[in-house]
Amino acid sequence: MKCCGLLTAQKEPVPLKSVEVELEVRAHVATVVSTLNYENKEDKPLEAVFVFPLPGDAAVCHFSAKIGQTEIVAEVKEKQKAREEYDDALSSGQQAFLLEESDQSPDIFSLSVGSLRPGESASIRLEYVTELAVQADEGLRFCLPAVLNPRYQPQGSEDVCIQVTSVPASLVPYSLSFSARVSSPRPVSKVESNCALDALQYLNTEQTQATVKLAAGHKFDRDVELLIYYKDAHQPTAVVEVGQASAKPGSLMGDPVVMLSLYPEFPQAVMSSVASCGEFVLLLDRSGSMDGSRIKSARETLLLLLKSLPIGCYFNIYSFGSCHEHIFSESVEYSQKTMEEALKKIEEMGADLGGTEILEPLKHIYSQPCIPSQPRQLFVFTDGEVGNTKEVINLVKKNSGSHRCFSFGIGEGASSALINGLAKEGGGHAQFITGTDRMQPKVMQSLRFALHPAVVDISVKWDLPKGVSVTCLSPPITALFQGQRSLVYAQLTGKSSAAEGCVTVKYSLAGHPTQNQLHFSLKPAEDTGITVHRLGARSLIRSLEMEESELRRGERDEEVKKKLVELSVQSGVSSAFTAFIAVNKGDGEAIQGPLVVRNVPTPWLTGGCGSLRSLTMMQGPMVFGAMQSNMRMTRSACASVAKQRMMCDSLPMFQCESISIEHKQPPRDPLLQLVSLQKASGCWVLDPALAAALGKTSREVEKPKPALVNQEVWATILALIWLHGFKMDAQEEWELLAMKAVSWLRAQNARRVTECVKAGNALLGCHMQKDALGL
């Protein structure tokens, strides 16, 4: 702790005393109200700077401060004007509060609380709305990112990391309380969390409303994650929300806005087929923060992925840190030889490549020519701790026509803006793996998506009554997956006596034109407030931000920026070019004395980097927030510091060769042991290693083999019986490689299969039927 300078010699207190979070979930939309309570216990006026994460797609829509009995509600203003107003207020002795989004990543915000007098308290209220992502098991995921991991800024960029520090989670000097209220048209079946919760309390007999609270004693050692499950939840729906009476008719906030939730259902014949082609490019983060269980789980996942790839495809594996490496100079055809070579290299992979520079390996991958008739599928595994999020996402969008990108955020604090942005712009699917989650089932679900035919030529057609027109607020849909939700926001202008509208989503799947239709009532829903308007505005703001970044420094750029600022101010939703500003003119009495800056610590996790943590503490900053005293800086200088503070990485100084870690592999679990023995073709070989994986001796396995049956056929049937008999709880992990084994058996025209299954059951103590094995 002393090496990091986590505490001053006087152990001066940090002014943030407590954080209270209230979550209200309606179906799949969440409204979050956070209250941050500050107190200046010092004998000097104080400015507190608190850098914290929010979900990347959140629409921040309210910010207010209460000092004593006086409440000041912030306004959204153009960012530079807001900063100048904040500076002017502090210079004239007034209290001011500034909330702004990072220029580099939309999931990081900094809150400046200016000029708290000695002994004075302030209560900051922050509100945002966000959509909840659908998980592989159909749960809806809400994440309160209590932990902000360091963000790595690539070498040579204009942002230079400054020395800031943090405190371990156990020493965070403020408390967190968290409560949630859930309501839905369908019953709430359960609510789960990675943190201890009090019991779920139902508010009605239909069980469509419930409340839950975080148990006392939260230690700040993880994000707070809720998984909400409804009965028969995922059905197509439409919610129409009435416009604000005070807003101008014809404007976004004055007109009704509709939110469509689409769940496409594809023909079973198409879904049961699996592609036998494709170029699979796997990109693995090997920065220092991936050490320990993260890199181990990633290695095991790559094993499963490789074993599940179809014969006839191409693949390559890249890894990155401060530099990047690849197993093959270009993608190679999948065979026993190339698979074995790749697996050997995977076994040697450690979290030993330094920082997190993801941009360069992506550029290298995109520079490689695509292979004809082999659609490129990119799988990105990272803990998402990068500072140049927008630049990375823009690169993926620029190349979206040549590939699909599937992204995986590993561990606490992974940037939701990066992980969701990669998948959204790359036409793929995003997954988050936190706490005790197993990476494998989520990755295998994405592989199944990748192996299914790509949905192309997607269009949305509106059929509305005469007199009603539609303006889409969402970007065009670029990807559809079986059972996965797609959200569309649209502004409805005009009036009609008709009560119903219709939307049709058309697309082509495996060469077959398909469509899904949804009829919906134009009657506005009750009690939604302006949540749907804010989410629609946020969707349009994000699209305009992407457009602005592509047009940067051109004439058209200024037009887009102007439109973006106007929309942000009109809707009261923050953007990259606006900020919330509140000034308390109060009694006009100037605040006396020099202003002290106190940067509020953010907790860091104790388990992420294993043995590297001690090295990291010596080398540089851990996580944002510090306990340091400075004289008052100008707002522009402070903004620069806040921006730089957001960009620090736990390992900025390590080069690729600077750390050598010896990997001693613990014994594999039985499933991975069996999977590792499968050949690229899909079969298993009858040898001592297979016998050991099945818990038998070689003699025990060989003796019951029916006469005239090929040894590989017998071995493969035994492996299938073992998987179905003992590992059904992990079926999603081995399902694809079992399908490959069945295809191989069919190709052999194997004899005496029924007899083999009967003998295998007797040997392994199972009761599997031939058809249950897919035979």
C-alpha positions in Angstrom: 0.0 0.0 0.0 2.8 2.4 0.8 4.4 1.8 -2.6 1.2 3.0 -4.2 0.8 6.1 -2.0 -2.8 5.0 -1.2 -3.0 7.0 1.9 -1.4 10.3 3.0 0.6 10.4 6.1 -2.2 12.3 7.8 -4.7 9.7 6.5 -7.0 12.5 5.3 -10.6 11.4 4.8 -12.2 11.1 1.3 -15.5 13.1 1.1 -17.7 10.5 -0.5 -19.6 8.9 2.4 -22.2 6.6 0.9 -23.8 5.5 -2.4 -27.5 4.5 -2.6 -28.8 2.8 -5.7 -32.5 2.2 -6.5 -33.3 0.0 -9.6 -36.7 -0.2 -11.2 -37.1 -2.9 -13.9 -40.2 -2.9 -16.1 -40.1 -5.9 -18.4 -36.6 -5.5 -20.1 -36.0 -1.8 -19.4 -34.3 -0.5 -16.2 -34.4 2.9 -14.6 -31.5 3.4 -12.2 -31.3 6.2 -9.6 -28.0 6.6 -7.8 -27.5 9.0 -4.8 -24.0 9.9 -3.8 -23.6 11.6 -0.4 -20.6 13.8 0.1 -19.3 15.5 3.3 -16.3 17.8 3.6 -14.7 17.1 7.0 -11.6 19.1 6.2 -10.9 22.7 7.3 -10.5 23.9 3.7 -12.9 24.3 0.8 -12.9 21.1 -1.3 -13.4 19.9 -4.9 -14.1 16.1 -5.2 -13.5 14.3 -8.5 -15.2 10.9 -8.8 -14.6 8.8 -11.9 -17.0 5.9 -12.3 -18.4 3.5 -14.9 -22.0 3.2 -16.3 -23.4 0.7 -18.8 -22.2 1.8 -22.3 -25.7 2.0 -23.7 -27.2 3.9 -20.7 -29.1 7.1 -21.3 -28.1 9.5 -18.5 -31.2 11.7 -18.1 -31.2 13.4 -14.7 -28.6 15.0 -12.5 -29.2 17.1 -9.4 -27.5 18.2 -6.2 -29.0 19.0 -2.8 -27.0 21.2 -0.4 -28.9 21.6 2.9 -32.4 22.3 1.9 -31.5 23.7 -1.5 -31.9 21.5 -4.5 -30.2 22.4 -7.9 -31.3 20.5 -11.0 -28.6 20.3 -13.7 -29.1 21.2 -17.3 -27.6 19.6 -20.4 -25.3 22.0 -22.2 -22.6 21.8 -24.9 -19.6 20.3 -23.2 -17.1 23.2 -23.5 -19.7 25.7 -22.4 -20.5 23.5 -19.4 -16.9 23.3 -18.4 -16.4 27.1 -18.8 -19.6 27.7 -16.7 -18.2 25.3 -14.0 -14.8 27.1 -14.0 -16.5 30.6 -13.8 -18.7 29.5 -10.9 -15.8 28.2 -8.8 -13.7 31.3 -9.6 -16.5 33.5 -8.3 -16.9 31.5 -5.1 -20.1 29.6 -6.1 -20.8 25.9 -5.8 -20.9 23.9 -9.0 -21.4 20.3 -10.2 -20.3 18.9 -13.5 -21.1 15.4 -14.9 -19.4 14.5 -18.2 -18.9 11.4 -20.4 -15.3 10.4 -21.4 -14.2 11.5 -24.8 -12.8 8.0 -25.4 -15.3 5.6 -24.0 -19.1 6.2 -23.4 -19.1 3.9 -20.3 -16.9 6.2 -18.2 -18.1 9.4 -16.5 -16.4 11.9 -14.2 -18.3 13.9 -11.6 -16.8 17.1 -10.3 -18.3 18.4 -7.0 -17.0 21.9 -6.7 -16.5 24.2 -3.7 -17.8 22.3 -0.7 -17.3 24.5 2.3 -15.7 23.0 5.5 -18.2 20.8 7.3 -20.8 21.0 4.4 -22.6 18.0 3.0 -24.0 17.5 -0.6 -26.3 14.8 -2.0 -25.9 14.1 -5.7 -28.7 12.3 -7.6 -28.0 10.7 -10.9 -30.6 8.9 -13.0 -30.2 6.7 -16.1 -32.2 4.3 -18.2 -30.9 1.2 -20.0 -32.0 -1.9 -21.8 -31.3 -5.3 -20.2 -29.4 -7.8 -22.3 -30.8 -11.3 -22.8 -28.5 -14.1 -21.6 -27.9 -17.6 -23.0 -30.3 -19.1 -20.4 -33.0 -16.4 -21.2 -32.3 -14.4 -18.1 -32.1 -10.6 -18.3 -28.8 -9.2 -17.1 -28.4 -5.9 -15.1 -24.9 -4.9 -14.0 -24.0 -2.2 -11.6 -20.3 -1.7 -12.4 -19.1 -0.9 -8.8 -15.5 -1.7 -10.0 -13.8 0.4 -12.7 -10.8 -1.5 -14.0 -7.8 0.4 -15.4 -8.1 1.3 -19.1 -5.0 0.8 -21.2 -4.0 3.7 -23.6 -1.8 2.5 -26.5 1.8 3.7 -26.6 2.4 6.8 -28.8 -1.1 8.2 -28.3 -1.7 11.7 -27.3 -3.1 10.8 -23.9 -0.3 10.3 -21.3 -1.1 8.3 -18.1 -0.6 10.3 -14.9 0.2 8.8 -11.5 -3.1 8.2 -9.8 -3.8 5.5 -7.2 -6.7 3.7 -5.5 -7.4 1.7 -2.4 -8.2 -2.0 -2.0 -11.9 -2.9 -1.9 -11.7 -3.6 1.8 -10.6 0.0 2.6 -13.1 1.9 0.4 -14.3 4.6 2.8 -17.9 4.7 1.6 -20.8 2.2 1.7 -23.2 0.9 -0.9 -27.0 0.1 -0.5 -28.9 -1.4 -3.4 -32.6 -2.2 -3.9 -34.5 -3.4 -6.9 -38.2 -3.4 -7.9 -39.2 -5.7 -10.8 -42.5 -5.6 -12.6 -43.6 -7.4 -15.8 -46.8 -8.5 -17.6 -45.6 -12.0 -17.0 -44.7 -13.6 -13.6 -41.2 -13.1 -12.1 -39.9 -16.6 -11.6 -36.6 -15.8 -9.8 -33.9 -13.2 -9.4 -30.3 -14.3 -9.0 -27.1 -12.4 -8.2 -23.3 -12.8 -7.9 -23.7 -10.9 -4.5 -25.6 -11.9 -1.4 -29.3 -10.8 -1.6 -32.1 -10.7 0.9 -35.0 -13.0 0.0 -37.2 -12.0 -3.0 -40.4 -10.4 -1.8 -43.5 -10.7 -4.1 -45.9 -7.7 -4.0 -49.0 -9.4 -5.5 -50.5 -12.9 -5.8 -49.8 -13.0 -9.6 -46.1 -12.6 -8.8 -45.7 -10.0 -11.5 -44.1 -7.5 -9.1 -41.3 -8.2 -6.7 -38.6 -6.4 -4.7 -35.1 -7.5 -3.7 -32.2 -5.9 -1.8 -28.5 -6.4 -1.6 -27.6 -8.0 1.7 -25.7 -5.8 4.2 -21.9 -5.9 4.2 -21.1 -5.6 0.4 -17.3 -5.5 0.1 -16.8 -3.8 -3.3 -14.9 -6.8 -4.6 -17.1 -7.2 -7.7 -19.7 -5.7 -9.9 -23.3 -6.1 -8.6 -25.0 -8.4 -11.2 -28.7 -9.3 -11.2 -30.2 -12.0 -13.4 -34.0 -11.6 -13.7 -36.1 -14.5 -15.0 -39.7 -14.2 -16.2 -42.1 -17.0 -17.2 -42.6 -17.2 -21.0 -40.9 -13.8 -21.2 -39.4 -13.5 -24.6 -42.4 -12.7 -26.9 -42.5 -10.0 -29.5 -43.9 -6.8 -28.0 -44.5 -3.1 -28.8 -44.8 -0.3 -26.3 -46.1 3.1 -27.5 -45.3 6.1 -25.2 -47.1 9.4 -25.5 -45.0 12.6 -26.1 -44.5 15.3 -23.6 -47.3 17.9 -23.6 -44.7 20.7 -23.0 -42.6 19.7 -26.0 -43.1 21.0 -29.6 -45.4 18.7 -31.7 -43.3 17.1 -34.5 -40.2 17.0 -32.3 -38.8 13.8 -30.9 -40.0 14.5 -27.3 -43.4 15.9 -28.5 -44.4 13.0 -30.6 -45.2 9.4 -29.5 -42.3 6.9 -29.7 -42.7 3.2 -30.1 -40.2 0.5 -28.8 -40.4 -2.8 -30.7 -38.9 -6.0 -29.1 -38.4 -8.6 -31.8 -37.6 -12.2 -31.2 -37.2 -13.9 -34.6 -38.1 -17.6 -34.9 -36.2 -19.4 -37.7 -37.4 -22.6 -39.5 -36.3 -25.7 -37.6 -34.9 -27.3 -40.8 -32.5 -24.4 -41.2 -31.5 -24.3 -37.5 -30.7 -28.0 -37.3 -28.2 -27.7 -40.1 -24.6 -26.6 -39.3 -22.3 -24.9 -41.8 -19.2 -26.9 -42.8 -17.3 -23.8 -44.0 -16.1 -20.5 -42.6 -12.9 -18.8 -41.6 -12.7 -18.7 -37.8 -10.3 -16.1 -36.4 -9.9 -16.2 -32.6 -8.3 -13.1 -30.9 -7.3 -13.6 -27.3 -6.3 -10.9 -24.8 -3.0 -11.9 -23.0 -2.4 -8.7 -21.1 -1.3 -8.8 -17.5 -4.9 -8.3 -16.2 -5.9 -11.6 -17.8 -3.7 -13.7 -15.4 -5.0 -16.4 -13.1 -8.3 -18.0 -13.7 -9.1 -15.8 -16.7 -6.3 -17.1 -18.9 -6.8 -20.7 -17.7 -10.5 -20.5 -18.6 -9.7 -18.9 -22.0 -7.3 -21.8 -22.8 -9.9 -24.4 -21.9 -12.5 -22.6 -24.0 -10.1 -22.4 -27.1 -9.7 -26.2 -26.7 -13.5 -26.7 -26.9 -13.8 -24.3 -29.8 -11.1 -26.0 -31.8 -12.6 -29.4 -31.2 -16.0 -28.2 -32.3 -15.0 -26.6 -35.6 -16.3 -28.3 -38.7 -14.0 -30.2 -41.2 -13.5 -28.0 -44.3 -13.3 -24.7 -42.5 -10.2 -22.4 -42.0 -8.9 -20.9 -38.8 -6.2 -18.9 -37.1 -5.5 -17.7 -33.5 -4.1 -14.3 -32.6 -3.2 -13.1 -29.1 -2.3 -9.6 -28.0 -1.0 -7.4 -25.2 1.5 -4.6 -25.9 2.3 -6.4 -29.1 0.5 -9.2 -31.0 1.3 -12.8 -32.1 -0.4 -15.3 -34.4 -0.1 -19.1 -34.5 -0.1 -19.2 -38.4 1.0 -16.5 -40.8 -2.4 -16.8 -42.4 -5.6 -18.8 -41.8 -5.1 -22.5 -42.5 -7.4 -25.4 -43.3 -8.7 -27.2 -40.3 -7.1 -30.7 -40.1 -5.6 -33.0 -37.5 -2.2 -31.6 -38.1 -3.1 -27.9 -37.8 -5.4 -28.5 -34.9 -2.6 -30.3 -32.9 -0.2 -27.5 -33.7 -2.6 -24.9 -32.5 -3.5 -26.8 -29.3 0.2 -27.1 -28.5 0.7 -23.3 -28.8 -2.5 -22.7 -26.7 -1.1 -24.7 -23.8 1.9 -22.4 -23.7 -0.2 -19.1 -23.6 0.0 -17.0 -20.5 -1.1 -13.5 -19.5 2.4 -12.2 -20.3 2.1 -9.7 -23.1 1.9 -6.5 -21.1 -0.8 -3.9 -21.9 -4.0 -4.1 -23.9 -3.4 -2.8 -27.4 -6.3 -4.4 -29.4 -6.3 -1.9 -32.3 -3.1 -3.2 -34.1 -4.0 -6.9 -34.1 -7.5 -6.0 -35.5 -5.9 -3.9 -38.2 -3.6 -6.9 -39.1 -6.6 -9.3 -39.2 -8.5 -7.0 -41.5 -5.5 -6.5 -43.8 -5.6 -10.3 -44.5 -7.6 -11.2 -47.7 -10.8 -13.0 -47.1 -11.0 -16.7 -48.3 -13.6 -17.2 -51.1 -16.7 -19.1 -49.9 -15.4 -19.1 -46.3 -17.3 -16.4 -44.4 -15.0 -14.7 -41.8 -16.1 -15.1 -38.1 -14.1 -13.1 -35.6 -14.2 -14.2 -31.9 -12.7 -11.6 -29.5 -11.9 -12.5 -25.8 -10.8 -9.6 -23.6 -11.3 -8.1 -20.2 -12.1 -5.0 -22.1 -9.7 -2.7 -20.3 -8.8 -0.3 -23.2 -8.9 3.5 -23.4 -9.4 3.9 -27.2 -12.9 2.2 -27.3 -14.4 4.5 -29.9 -11.4 4.0 -32.3 -11.6 0.2 -32.0 -15.4 0.1 -32.6 -15.1 2.4 -35.6 -12.5 0.0 -37.1 -14.9 -2.9 -36.7 -17.7 -1.0 -38.2 -15.6 0.0 -41.2 -14.9 -3.7 -41.9 -18.4 -5.0 -41.0 -19.1 -6.0 -44.6 -16.4 -8.7 -44.6 -17.0 -10.5 -41.3 -19.1 -11.1 -38.2 -17.6 -10.2 -34.8 -18.5 -12.2 -31.6 -17.2 -10.6 -28.4 -16.7 -11.9 -24.9 -16.1 -9.6 -21.8 -14.2 -11.5 -19.2 -14.2 -10.6 -15.5 -15.4 -7.7 -13.4 -15.4 -4.3 -14.9 -15.1 -5.3 -18.5 -16.1 -2.3 -20.7 -19.7 -2.8 -21.7 -19.2 -0.1 -24.4 -16.4 -2.1 -26.0 -17.9 -5.6 -25.7 -21.4 -4.5 -26.9 -20.0 -2.1 -29.5 -17.8 -4.8 -31.1 -20.7 -7.2 -31.5 -23.2 -4.5 -32.6 -21.0 -3.0 -35.3 -19.6 -6.4 -36.3 -23.1 -8.0 -36.8 -22.4 -10.6 -34.1 -23.3 -11.3 -30.5 -21.9 -10.1 -27.1 -21.5 -12.2 -24.0 -20.2 -11.3 -20.5 -18.5 -13.8 -18.2 -18.2 -12.7 -14.6 -17.8 -14.1 -11.1 -18.2 -17.9 -11.2 -19.7 -18.0 -14.7 -18.3 -20.7 -16.9 -17.0 -19.2 -20.1 -17.5 -22.4 -22.2 -21.4 -22.5 -22.5 -21.6 -18.8 -23.5 -18.8 -19.2 -26.1 -20.3 -22.4 -27.5 -23.7 -20.6 -27.9 -22.0 -17.9 -30.0 -20.2 -20.6 -32.0 -23.6 -22.1 -32.8 -24.8 -18.7 -33.9 -21.7 -18.4 -36.1 -22.3 -21.8 -37.7 -25.8 -21.1 -38.6 -26.4 -19.3 -41.9 -26.0 -15.6 -41.7 -29.3 -13.6 -42.0 -28.9 -11.1 -44.9 -31.0 -8.5 -46.7 -32.7 -7.4 -43.4 -35.4 -4.7 -43.8 -38.1 -3.3 -41.6 -41.4 -2.2 -43.2 -44.0 -0.2 -41.4 -47.8 -0.3 -42.1 -49.4 2.5 -40.3 -52.9 4.2 -40.7 -53.3 7.1 -43.0 -52.1 10.3 -41.4 -49.4 8.7 -39.3 -45.7 8.7 -40.5 -42.7 7.0 -38.9 -39.1 8.1 -38.4 -36.8 5.3 -37.3 -34.5 6.3 -34.4 -32.4 3.1 -34.4 -29.7 2.2 -36.8 -30.6 -0.5 -39.4 -30.6 -4.1 -38.0 -27.4 -5.8 -39.2 -27.8 -9.1 -37.4 -30.6 -11.5 -36.3 -30.1 -14.6 -34.2 -32.5 -17.3 -33.2 -34.3 -16.4 -30.0 -32.2 -13.2 -29.5 -34.0 -9.9 -29.0 -33.6 -7.0 -31.5 -34.9 -3.6 -30.4 -36.2 -0.9 -32.7 -37.2 2.6 -31.7 -39.3 4.9 -33.9 -41.0 8.3 -33.7 -44.7 8.4 -34.8 -45.9 11.7 -36.2 -49.5 12.6 -37.0 -52.9 11.3 -35.8 -55.4 8.7 -36.9 -58.6 7.2 -35.6 -57.3 3.7 -36.4 -56.1 1.8 -33.4 -53.5 -0.6 -34.8 -50.2 -0.5 -36.7 -48.1 -3.3 -38.1 -44.3 -3.8 -38.6 -42.8 -6.5 -40.8 -39.2 -7.7 -40.6 -38.1 -9.3 -43.9 -34.8 -11.1 -44.4 -33.1 -13.9 -46.3 -32.0 -17.1 -44.4 -30.0 -19.8 -46.3 -31.4 -18.5 -49.6 -35.0 -18.5 -48.4 -36.9 -15.2 -48.1 -38.5 -15.1 -44.6 -40.6 -12.6 -42.6 -41.9 -12.0 -39.1 -44.8 -9.7 -38.5 -46.0 -7.9 -35.4 -49.3 -6.1 -35.0 -49.4 -3.5 -32.2 -51.8 -1.1 -30.6 -51.2 2.6 -31.3 -52.8 3.4 -27.9 -50.0 4.8 -25.6 -49.0 2.6 -22.6 -49.7 4.0 -19.1 -47.1 4.9 -16.5 -44.0 4.7 -18.7 -43.1 8.4 -18.2 -40.6 9.3 -20.9 -38.4 6.2 -20.6 -38.9 5.0 -24.1 -38.3 8.5 -25.5 -35.0 8.7 -23.7 -33.9 5.3 -24.9 -34.9 6.3 -28.4 -33.0 9.5 -28.1 -30.0 7.6 -26.8 -30.1 5.2 -29.8 -30.2 8.2 -32.3 -27.4 10.0 -30.3 -25.1 6.9 -30.6 -25.8 6.7 -34.3 -25.0 10.4 -34.8 -21.8 10.0 -32.7 -20.6 7.2 -35.0 -21.4 9.3 -38.0 -19.5 12.3 -36.6 -16.4 10.2 -35.9 -16.4 9.0 -39.5 -16.7 12.6 -40.8 -14.3 14.2 -38.3 -13.0 17.6 -39.1 -15.1 18.1 -42.2 -17.9 20.6 -43.0 -20.5 17.9 -42.6 -19.0 17.0 -39.3 -20.0 20.4 -37.8 -23.6 19.9 -39.0 -23.8 16.4 -37.4 -22.3 17.7 -34.2 -24.8 20.6 -34.1 -27.7 18.2 -34.6 -26.3 15.9 -31.9 -26.0 18.7 -29.3 -29.5 20.0 -30.1 -31.0 16.5 -29.7 -29.1 15.9 -26.4 -30.3 19.2 -24.9 -33.9 18.7 -26.1 -34.1 15.2 -24.8 -32.1 15.8 -21.6 -29.9 12.8 -22.4 -26.1 13.1 -22.2 -23.7 12.6 -25.1 -20.0 12.8 -26.0 -20.5 16.5 -26.8 -22.6 17.6 -23.9 -22.4 17.6 -20.1 -24.7 18.2 -17.1 -23.9 21.4 -15.3 -25.5 22.7 -12.0 -24.5 26.0 -10.3 -25.7 27.0 -6.8 -25.7 30.8 -6.8 -26.9 30.5 -3.1 -26.3 33.6 -1.0 -23.5 34.8 -3.3 -21.0 34.6 -0.5 -17.6 33.9 -1.9 -15.8 30.7 -0.6 -12.6 31.7 1.1 -9.2 29.9 1.0 -7.4 27.7 -1.6 -9.4 24.9 -3.1 -8.2 21.4 -2.4 -8.8 18.6 -4.9 -9.7 15.2 -3.5 -10.0 12.4 -6.0 -12.3 9.7 -4.7 -10.9 6.2 -4.7 -12.5 3.5 -6.8 -12.0 -0.1 -5.5 -9.7 -2.5 -7.3 -10.1 -6.2 -7.4 -7.7 -8.3 -5.4 -7.9 -11.5 -7.5 -7.4 -10.5 -11.1 -3.7 -10.5 -11.8 -2.3 -13.0 -9.3 1.4 -12.8 -8.9 1.6 -9.8 -11.2 -0.1 -7.5 -8.7 3.0 -6.8 -6.6 4.9 -5.9 -9.8 2.1 -3.7 -10.9 2.0 -1.8 -7.7 5.6 -0.9 -8.1 5.4 0.0 -11.8 2.4 2.3 -12.0 -1.2 3.2 -11.2 -3.8 0.6 -10.4 -7.3 2.1 -10.7 -8.7 5.5 -10.8 -9.0 7.8 -7.9 -6.3 9.1 -5.6 -5.7 10.8 -2.3 -3.7 13.8 -3.4 -3.9 17.5 -2.6 -3.4 20.1 -5.4 -4.1 23.8 -5.7 -7.1 24.6 -7.9 -6.6 23.9 -11.6 -8.5 25.5 -14.5 -11.5 23.5 -15.7 -9.7 22.8 -19.1 -6.7 21.4 -17.2 -8.9 19.4 -14.9 -10.8 18.0 -17.9 -7.5 16.9 -19.4 -6.4 15.2 -16.1 -9.8 13.5 -15.8 -9.5 12.2 -19.4 -6.0 11.0 -18.7 -7.0 9.4 -15.4 -9.5 7.3 -17.3 -6.9 5.9 -19.6 -4.4 4.2 -17.2 -3.6 0.5 -17.5 -2.3 -1.8 -14.8 0.7 -2.8 -16.9 1.6 0.2 -19.1 5.3 -0.3 -18.8 5.6 -4.0 -19.5 6.8 -5.1 -23.0 6.1 -8.5 -24.5 9.3 -10.1 -23.3 9.5 -8.6 -19.8 7.6 -11.3 -17.9 8.2 -15.0 -17.9 5.7 -17.2 -16.3 5.9 -21.0 -16.0 2.5 -22.6 -16.5 2.1 -25.8 -14.4 -1.1 -27.3 -15.6 -3.3 -28.8 -12.9 -5.1 -32.1 -13.7 -7.9 -31.6 -16.3 -11.4 -32.2 -15.4 -12.8 -35.4 -16.9 -14.8 -33.6 -19.6 -11.9 -31.6 -20.9 -9.7 -34.7 -20.7 -12.1 -36.6 -23.0 -12.6 -33.7 -25.3 -8.8 -33.2 -25.7 -8.6 -36.7 -27.1 -11.1 -36.2 -30.0 -9.6 -36.1 -33.5 -10.3 -33.2 -35.9 -12.5 -35.6 -37.9 -14.8 -36.2 -34.9 -13.7 -39.7 -33.9 -11.8 -41.0 -30.9 -9.0 -43.6 -30.9 -9.1 -46.7 -28.7 -5.9 -46.2 -26.5 -4.9 -46.0 -22.8 -5.6 -42.3 -22.7 -9.2 -42.8 -23.7 -9.6 -45.6 -21.2 -8.2 -43.3 -18.4 -10.6 -40.6 -19.4 -13.5 -43.1 -19.1 -12.2 -44.2 -15.7 -11.3 -47.7 -17.0 -8.2 -49.7 -17.8 -7.2 -50.5 -21.4 -8.2 -54.2 -20.9 -11.6 -53.2 -19.5 -12.3 -51.0 -22.5 -11.0 -53.4 -25.2 -12.6 -56.7 -24.0 -16.3 -55.9 -24.5 -15.8 -54.6 -28.1 -18.1 -56.6 -30.4 -16.3 -58.6 -33.0 -15.6 -57.1 -36.5 -16.2 -53.6 -35.2 -13.6 -51.0 -36.1 -11.7 -49.8 -33.0 -12.3 -46.1 -33.7 -16.1 -46.7 -34.1 -16.1 -48.5 -30.7 -14.1 -45.7 -29.1 -16.3 -43.0 -30.5 -19.6 -44.7 -29.4 -18.1 -45.1 -25.9 -17.2 -41.4 -25.8 -20.8 -40.4 -26.9 -22.3 -42.7 -24.2 -20.1 -41.2 -21.5 -21.0 -37.6 -22.6 -24.7 -38.3 -22.6 -24.6 -40.5 -19.5 -22.5 -38.3 -17.2 -22.2 -34.8 -18.6 -25.8 -33.8 -19.7 -25.5 -30.8 -17.4 -22.8 -29.4 -19.7 -24.4 -30.5 -23.0 -24.2 -27.0 -24.5 -20.4 -27.3 -24.2 -20.0 -30.6 -26.0 -23.1 -30.7 -28.3 -21.3 -29.5 -31.4 -18.3 -31.9 -31.1 -20.8 -34.7 -30.4 -22.6 -33.8 -33.7 -19.3 -34.0 -35.5 -18.7 -37.5 -34.0 -22.1 -38.7 -35.1 -21.5 -37.4 -38.6 -18.2 -39.3 -38.7 -19.9 -42.5 -37.5 -22.6 -42.2 -40.3 -19.8 -41.7 -42.9 -18.2 -45.0 -41.8 -21.4 -47.0 -42.4 -20.6 -48.6 -39.1 -21.9 -52.1 -38.5 -23.4 -53.5 -35.3 -24.0 -50.1 -33.8 -27.0 -51.3 -31.6 -24.8 -54.0 -30.2 -22.0 -51.5 -29.5 -24.4 -49.2 -27.6 -25.6 -52.1 -25.5 -22.1 -53.2 -24.7 -21.0 -49.6 -24.0 -23.9 -49.1 -21.6 -22.9 -52.3 -19.7 -19.3 -51.2 -19.5 -20.0 -47.6 -18.3 -23.1 -48.3 -16.2 -25.4 -46.2 -18.4 -28.8 -46.8 -20.0 -28.6 -44.7 -23.2 -30.7 -45.5 -26.2 -29.2 -45.4 -29.7 -31.5 -42.6 -30.9 -30.7 -40.5 -27.9 -27.1 -40.5 -29.0 -28.1 -39.3 -32.5 -27.4 -42.7 -34.0 
